[in-house]
Amino acid sequence: MARSAADLALELAVVAGPDELADGIGYKLALPPPRHDKLADFRVLVIDKHPLCPTAASISAALDGLADRVAKLGCTVLRTSPKMPDLARTTRNYVELLAAFFTADTPPDERLRIEAAAQALSPDDLSLTAALLRGRTMSHSAWIRTSRIRGGLRAGWQALFKDVDVMLCPPMPTVAFPHDHSFPNRARQLDIDGTKVPYNDQLVWAGIATSNGLPATTMPIAHSDSGLPIGVQVIGGYLEDRTTIAFAGLIEREFGGFTPPPI
């Protein structure tokens, strides 16, 4: 979407806000300013492990390197927090609601297959594959209950950002991988350092910001041994988009940002 944090800040100023012909008649957007203007003032929580999906070693190493560098510049770097919400539950909740959204377009014969698979699930199966099946067969009352759980999780994540300014985590569990067009797509697998995981498990890091309505700025921080770019996801508190963009800009200023790939 952008070449730099400055580009993102400009885009935000241009496109953010209510529709001028509808909600904009009575409301306007007033985002808070960045929490800090110096890296040394930031309290940073760094998370690189997910309970439901492994993280490639190259991704963890790049994130660890960034954490060490910002710590040397004076940032308060934390690796855990007592206020950290249940990451596995957050992700399963996200996947269930996401899957439920796509149910309306499921062909009847495919829906019958999914319902049979969901009914065969053990109550103890807490995998993301199980969450997808439960979401795609969710009743309206179950959707309401699952949405209530999301409300509680959102409150927990917002409470976390009273103690930290931003959270750094991977945007994806791997670097870019070859396209897989095999069918059916449920049979596809992702290779993470030799471990085969279901293809859709790559969703794990997307749910934190998406399901909880939090701003997230993703920026490049390193390259793998094969030259592929590695990014970091900077997540902030509700409506604090300017804080995540500002933090990315400070990182960019200190360590460099996007560089065009060789032609």
C-alpha positions in Angstrom: 0.0 0.0 0.0 2.9 2.4 0.6 6.7 2.8 0.3 7.1 4.4 3.7 5.4 5.3 7.0 5.0 8.9 5.6 3.0 7.5 2.7 0.7 5.6 5.1 0.2 8.8 7.2 -0.8 10.7 4.1 -3.2 7.9 3.0 -4.8 7.8 6.4 -5.4 11.5 6.3 -7.0 11.3 2.9 -9.2 8.2 3.2 -10.1 7.8 6.9 -13.4 9.0 8.2 -17.1 8.5 7.8 -19.0 8.7 4.4 -19.7 12.4 3.9 -23.2 11.6 2.5 -24.2 9.4 5.5 -22.6 9.2 8.9 -20.3 12.1 8.0 -23.3 14.4 8.3 -23.3 14.0 12.1 -19.9 12.6 12.9 -16.2 13.3 12.2 -13.1 11.3 12.8 -10.7 12.6 15.5 -7.9 10.1 15.9 -5.5 10.7 18.8 -1.9 11.8 18.0 1.0 9.3 18.3 1.7 8.4 21.9 5.4 9.3 21.5 7.7 10.9 19.1 10.9 9.2 20.3 11.7 5.5 20.2 13.2 5.5 23.7 9.7 6.4 25.1 7.9 3.4 23.7 6.9 0.4 25.7 7.1 -2.6 23.3 5.7 -6.1 23.8 7.3 -8.6 21.4 5.5 -11.9 20.6 6.9 -14.4 18.1 5.4 -17.7 19.1 1.8 -18.7 18.5 0.2 -21.7 20.3 -1.7 -22.9 17.2 1.0 -22.6 14.5 4.8 -22.7 14.4 6.8 -19.7 13.4 9.6 -20.0 10.9 13.1 -19.6 12.5 13.9 -16.8 10.1 10.9 -14.8 11.1 11.6 -15.2 14.9 15.3 -14.4 14.3 14.4 -11.2 12.5 11.9 -10.1 15.2 14.5 -10.9 17.9 17.0 -8.8 16.1 14.6 -5.9 15.9 13.8 -6.2 19.6 17.5 -6.1 20.5 18.1 -3.0 18.4 15.2 -1.0 19.8 16.1 -2.0 23.3 19.6 -0.6 22.7 18.0 2.7 21.7 16.1 2.9 25.0 12.8 1.2 24.3 11.3 -0.8 27.1 11.0 -4.3 25.6 8.8 -6.9 27.2 8.4 -10.5 26.2 5.3 -11.2 28.2 2.6 -9.4 30.0 0.1 -10.5 32.7 -2.6 -8.7 30.7 -1.9 -10.7 27.5 -5.2 -12.2 26.4 -5.5 -15.9 25.4 -3.9 -15.9 22.0 -5.2 -19.3 21.0 -8.8 -18.4 22.0 -8.5 -15.1 20.2 -7.5 -16.9 17.0 -10.1 -19.6 17.2 -12.8 -17.0 17.8 -11.5 -15.0 14.7 -11.5 -18.1 12.5 -15.0 -19.2 13.5 -16.5 -15.8 12.8 -14.5 -15.5 9.6 -15.7 -18.9 8.4 -19.3 -18.1 9.3 -19.2 -15.0 7.1 -18.5 -17.2 4.0 -21.3 -19.7 4.8 -23.9 -18.0 2.7 -22.1 -18.7 -0.5 -21.5 -22.4 0.2 -23.1 -24.8 -2.4 -25.6 -27.2 -0.9 -23.6 -30.4 -1.6 -20.4 -28.8 -0.1 -22.4 -27.7 3.0 -23.6 -31.2 3.6 -20.0 -32.4 3.5 -18.9 -29.7 5.9 -21.8 -30.4 8.3 -20.9 -34.1 8.4 -17.3 -33.3 9.1 -18.3 -30.8 11.9 -20.5 -33.4 13.5 -17.7 -35.9 13.6 -15.4 -33.5 15.5 -14.4 -34.3 19.0 -15.4 -31.6 21.6 -11.7 -31.6 22.6 -10.5 -30.7 19.1 -9.3 -27.1 19.4 -7.4 -27.0 16.1 -7.9 -24.2 13.6 -9.3 -26.8 11.1 -12.0 -27.6 13.7 -12.6 -23.9 14.2 -13.2 -23.4 10.5 -15.6 -26.3 10.3 -17.5 -25.1 13.4 -17.7 -21.6 11.9 -19.0 -22.7 8.6 -21.8 -24.6 10.2 -22.6 -22.0 12.9 -26.2 -21.2 13.7 -27.3 -17.6 14.2 -27.6 -18.1 18.0 -24.1 -19.6 18.0 -22.9 -16.6 16.0 -24.3 -14.3 18.7 -22.6 -16.2 21.5 -19.3 -16.3 19.6 -19.6 -12.5 19.0 -20.1 -12.0 22.7 -16.9 -13.9 23.3 -15.2 -11.5 20.8 -16.5 -8.6 22.8 -14.8 -9.9 26.0 -11.5 -10.6 24.1 -11.6 -7.1 22.6 -11.8 -5.6 26.1 -8.8 -7.7 27.2 -6.7 -6.6 24.3 -7.6 -3.0 24.9 -6.6 -3.3 28.5 -3.2 -4.6 27.4 -2.5 -1.4 25.6 -2.8 0.5 28.9 0.5 -1.2 29.8 2.3 -1.2 26.5 2.3 1.2 23.6 2.7 -1.2 20.7 2.9 -5.0 20.2 5.3 -6.5 17.6 4.5 -9.8 16.1 4.9 -11.6 12.7 2.4 -10.7 10.0 2.8 -14.3 8.7 4.4 -17.5 10.1 6.7 -17.8 7.0 8.3 -15.7 4.3 6.6 -15.8 0.8 6.0 -19.3 -0.5 5.2 -20.8 -3.9 1.5 -20.6 -5.0 -0.4 -23.8 -4.5 -3.4 -24.2 -6.9 -4.1 -27.8 -6.0 -7.8 -28.7 -5.5 -9.5 -29.1 -3.1 -7.9 -26.3 -1.3 -8.5 -27.9 2.1 -5.9 -30.5 1.2 -3.2 -27.9 0.7 -0.4 -27.7 3.3 2.2 -25.1 4.3 5.8 -26.1 5.0 7.2 -24.3 8.0 10.8 -25.3 8.6 10.0 -28.9 7.6 6.7 -29.1 9.5 3.6 -29.5 7.4 0.6 -27.5 8.7 -2.9 -27.0 7.2 -2.7 -24.2 4.5 -5.3 -22.0 6.3 -3.3 -22.0 9.5 -1.3 -19.1 8.1 -4.2 -16.9 9.3 -3.0 -17.1 12.9 -1.4 -13.7 13.1 -4.1 -11.8 11.2 -6.8 -12.3 13.8 -5.3 -10.2 16.6 -5.9 -6.9 14.8 -8.7 -7.9 12.5 -11.1 -9.4 15.0 -10.4 -6.9 17.7 -10.6 -3.8 15.6 -7.0 -2.7 16.3 -4.7 -0.8 14.0 -1.8 -2.7 12.5 1.1 -1.4 10.4 3.3 -3.9 8.7 6.8 -2.9 7.6 9.9 -4.7 6.3 12.7 -5.4 8.8 15.0 -8.0 7.2 15.6 -10.6 4.5 15.8 -14.3 4.6 18.9 -16.2 3.5 17.3 -16.6 0.1 16.7 -12.9 -0.1 12.9 -12.9 0.6 11.6 -9.9 2.7 10.6 -10.4 6.3 8.2 -8.0 7.9 6.9 -7.1 11.4 3.4 -6.3 12.4 3.1 -3.3 14.7 -0.3 -3.5 16.5 -1.6 -0.6 18.7 -4.6 0.2 20.8 -8.1 0.9 19.4 -8.1 4.0 17.1 -4.4 4.6 17.6 -3.4 4.2 14.0 -1.1 7.2 14.2 0.9 5.5 17.0 1.6 2.4 14.9 2.5 4.4 11.9 4.7 6.7 13.9 6.5 3.8 15.5 7.1 2.3 12.0 8.4 5.7 10.8 10.9 5.8 13.7 12.1 2.3 13.0 12.4 3.2 9.3 14.5 6.3 10.2 16.9 4.4 12.5 17.3 1.1 10.5 16.0 1.8 7.0 12.7 0.8 5.4 11.5 -0.5 2.1 14.0 -0.9 -0.7 12.9 -1.9 -4.2 13.8 -5.5 -5.1 16.4 -5.9 -7.9 15.0 -6.0 -11.4 
